[in-house]
């Protein structure tokens, strides 16, 4: 049974999620990939404000393909999350509560998720065309010059994800590794 959750998140609600939970996210989330993360990090290093309020929000590691006529967005499959890992702890410390991507995270990100009571979700890689159907609106809100890597605001409805690292620090990849003897 899927757990329905509204974005932006509140800590109380996401603190109830556990590793392996199947969720459907609705509401407003943001996209950002490598180049946008790098630029956000440079902005923060200059003491400037980010172009979006990340407090309580969700970042989907996504660089969509161009939309075809009549579509809101093109294929919307997740990007490998580890590419954002060097920037993620800082964003979590600033209030980011959710990330959607695919693949394992570094120990530093794992620790920052637990410290900040955040959640890391996996979306199904290779299912970008299906995931795009959950996106009802999309608009570029920052870094337009980055093309597909610009930050977009998405209005999503029932975006399917799995909790991979919950707010207590449990990690689905570690649990599966233990079960198959490959931890």
NORTA-V796864 format. One record per pair of residues at least 4 apart in sequence whose ideal C-beta (glycine too) atoms are under 7 Angstrom apart, sorted by the first residue. I is the first residue (numbers start at 1). J is the second residue. If there is no record, write none. Layout:
i=(I:I)
j=(J:J)
This chain:
i=(2:2:2:3:3:3:3:4:4:5:5:5:5:6:6:7:7:7:7:7:7:7:8:8:8:8:8:9:9:9:9:9:9:10:11:11:11:14:14:14:14:15:15:17:17:17:17:17:18:18:18:19:19:19:19:19:19:20:20:20:21:22:23:23:23:24:24:24:25:25:25:25:25:26:26:26:27:28:28:29:29:29:29:29:30:30:30:30:30:30:30:31:31:31:31:31:32:32:32:32:33:33:33:33:33:33:34:34:34:34:35:35:35:36:36:36:36:36:36:37:37:37:38:39:39:40:40:40:41:41:41:42:43:43:44:44:50:51:51:51:52:52:52:53:54:54:54:54:55:56:56:57:57:58:58:58:58:59:59:60:60:61:61:61:61:61:61:61:62:62:62:63:63:63:64:64:64:64:64:65:65:66:67:67:67:67:68:72:72:72:72:73:73:73:74:75:75:75:76:76:76:76:77:77:77:77:77:78:78:78:78:78:79:79:80:80:80:81:81:81:81:81:82:82:82:82:84:85:85:85:85:87:88:88:88:89:89:89:89:90:91:92:92:92:92:92:93:93:96:97:97:98:98:98:99:99:100:100:100:101:102:102:102:104:105:105:105:105:106:107:108:109:110:110:110:110:111:112:113:113:113:113:114:114:117:118:119:119:119:119:120:120:121:121:121:121:122:122:122:123:123:127:128:131:134:134:134:134:135:135:136:136:136:137:137:138:138:139:139:140:140:140:141:141:141:142:142:143:143:144:146:164:164:164:165:165:166:171:172:173:174:174:175:176:177:177:178)
j=(22:23:24:17:21:22:23:24:26:9:13:23:25:26:27:25:27:28:29:57:58:98:27:28:56:57:58:13:14:56:58:97:98:56:15:97:117:97:98:119:167:117:167:21:23:119:163:166:163:166:170:163:166:170:171:172:175:162:163:172:163:162:121:161:163:158:159:160:29:58:156:159:161:156:157:158:156:153:155:57:58:60:154:156:52:57:58:59:151:152:153:60:62:151:152:154:36:37:59:151:37:61:62:63:79:149:38:83:84:149:39:146:149:40:143:146:149:150:151:41:84:87:42:43:143:44:50:87:45:87:90:46:48:50:50:90:54:141:142:151:141:142:151:57:91:94:95:96:95:95:97:96:97:97:98:99:100:96:99:100:154:78:79:81:84:99:100:101:76:78:79:79:148:149:73:74:75:76:148:74:75:74:71:72:73:74:74:135:136:137:138:132:135:138:132:128:129:132:128:131:132:135:125:126:127:128:131:100:101:102:123:125:83:101:101:102:103:99:101:102:103:105:103:104:105:106:88:105:106:108:109:91:92:109:112:93:108:109:112:94:96:96:112:113:116:118:112:116:118:118:119:118:119:121:120:121:121:123:161:122:122:123:125:173:109:110:120:165:110:111:112:113:114:165:169:171:115:116:118:120:165:169:168:169:167:167:163:165:166:167:164:165:161:162:163:164:161:162:164:131:161:131:132:159:156:157:158:159:154:156:155:156:157:154:155:152:154:152:153:144:150:152:151:152:153:150:151:150:151:150:150:171:172:173:169:171:170:175:176:177:178:183:179:180:182:183:183)
